[in-house]
Amino acid sequence: MGAHWIHGPSKENPVFQLANLFSTLLDQTREFLHVPQVPVPSVGQYMRKEIAQQVKEWTDDDETKWLKLAILNMYLKLECCISGTHSMDQVGLGPFGEYTMLPGLDCTFPGYGDLPDCMLTSLPKESVVFHKPVTVVRWGGSYRDESQEGRTFPVQVECEDGERFLADHVIITVPLGFLKEHHETFIDPPLPPRKADAIRQLGFGTNNKIFLEFEQPFWPPDCQLIEVVWEDESPLVEAGTDVQAGWFRKLIGFLVLQPPERYGHVLCGFIAGKESEYMETLSDAEVLTALTDVIRRLTGNPHLAPPKKVLRSQWHSAPYTRGSYSYVAVGSSGDDIDVLAQPLPEDAPLQVLFAGEATHRTFYSTTHGALLSGWREADRLLNLYDTSESHQHKPRL
Ligand SMILES: Cc1cc2nc3c(=O)[nH]c(=O)nc-3n(C[C@H](O)[C@H](O)[C@H](O)COP(=O)(O)OP(=O)(O)OC[C@H]3O[C@@H](n4cnc5c(N)ncnc54)[C@H](O)[C@@H]3O)c2cc1C
């Protein structure tokens, strides 16, 4: 517990070998992109099949073999967090290679909130309205605006408080989770069947963060990551199905927030899938008790002081999100992402456009994918006006 770095990453280091084996197998899963027939439908099935092959060649004693399998199982759970899915068995093998990782080291900056704040400074004041949930986007209509000499607009956006906005174009950026639950009523007339199918087929799961604040750290000052490995687990053995009794086993571990002078003594845990959704239904006190127990077991200290505070995300219960981010599920493909991104009506003129992470074919699930998809749709509109004849009116968005 407490280690972050694999020192001396070489053939002689067994932990490095294991991490290397997992990443080699995962790299292989990205090689089926243009393969007409995949050997198995999902990334999870492929990984387990390959791990089972590897085990046959291991010469370790049984105890070491089980420990190595337990570590590989933890890596699989980590992949569930990265893909935002309950199980890698739900992530399609063929399209997995289409997700593109940008080069360079991952980095953080003070807070993601700074990014929209920065973007807002370049927009006219009051052009962004907050706390205004939309109930329905009507398109293909002819809505009259009496305040503008009776000018008509094809799109009307109605909000929960009853206020209505008329527009020439609207860009919808609600999460795929919200669309899955509400697309039949949220967009009127309803989406064409191909687009509704894409919404149903693409995956949208849950990954949550759980922050624990301690009075005193139980980890060494240079510790950056605490990974939790359950020695009785293996990717080759079906996981327990009693979510209620064992939800906390899905937690992959904790990042240590650094530096403590800024954040205090805070750990950030990650948990994905149905166990994460179940965690959302518990009280703070129940989560705190369960995770104190986990930490006491992993440190071997039954008297370790519990955290003084817990704070967690609840992305699945959040009514305007209904999960965390998208993945390409078994039975779907990158084509579904492109279909989702297609504006309406299908044969022009542009009325309803779609952006957000789930509409980016190679960067789905990321903030950069979300941002680029917004720019893509903005460019689509700019091109429309660049190439059109002179306009009587300034378009309204
Ligand atoms: C735990 C976690 C960790 C993550 N870590 C990373 C990371 O390290 N790096 C990274 O790049 N990405 C990360 N992501 C993913 C990233 O946050 C998303 O990909 C990104 O926020 C998607 O942006 P978006 O604009 O598509 O959707 P969102 O950010 O979900 O925005 C959609 C907005 O639509 C609003 N909305 C929904 N319904 C309505 C309605 N009816 N009316 C009005 N508004 C509505 C929602 O309230 C929301 O504000 C993480 C996500 C989670 C959950």
The ligand as an ORCA input file, in Angstrom:
! r2SCAN-3c Opt
* xyz 0 1
  C     -15.999     11.197    -12.551
  C     -15.640     11.793    -13.885
  C     -14.314     12.000    -14.204
  C     -13.969     12.536    -15.447
  N     -12.649     12.766    -15.730
  C     -12.315     13.319    -16.903
  C     -10.955     13.641    -17.185
  O     -10.076     13.425    -16.351
  N     -10.663     14.186    -18.402
  C     -11.619     14.441    -19.348
  O     -11.301     14.939    -20.430
  N     -12.921     14.144    -19.098
  C     -13.283     13.605    -17.911
  N     -14.592     13.336    -17.643
  C     -15.580     13.480    -18.730
  C     -16.002     14.901    -18.963
  O     -16.426     15.474    -17.734
  C     -17.155     14.881    -19.981
  O     -16.753     14.196    -21.137
  C     -17.574     16.288    -20.378
  O     -17.970     17.024    -19.256
  C     -18.727     16.204    -21.351
  O     -19.144     17.500    -21.694
  P     -20.544     17.717    -22.384
  O     -20.685     19.182    -22.600
  O     -20.714     16.789    -23.509
  O     -21.611     17.230    -21.289
  P     -21.853     17.762    -19.826
  O     -20.589     18.305    -19.222
  O     -22.544     16.630    -19.119
  O     -22.846     18.985    -20.035
  C     -24.169     18.787    -20.428
  C     -25.008     19.854    -19.744
  O     -26.369     19.757    -20.209
  C     -27.192     20.083    -19.110
  N     -28.548     19.575    -19.356
  C     -29.004     18.313    -19.365
  N     -30.309     18.262    -19.613
  C     -30.719     19.548    -19.771
  C     -31.973     20.154    -20.037
  N     -33.071     19.446    -20.201
  N     -32.030     21.505    -20.119
  C     -30.921     22.265    -19.968
  N     -29.702     21.739    -19.715
  C     -29.601     20.388    -19.612
  C     -26.533     19.382    -17.938
  O     -26.992     19.910    -16.712
  C     -25.069     19.692    -18.218
  O     -24.690     20.914    -17.627
  C     -14.973     12.852    -16.393
  C     -16.319     12.673    -16.052
  C     -16.655     12.155    -14.823
  C     -18.107     11.960    -14.482
*
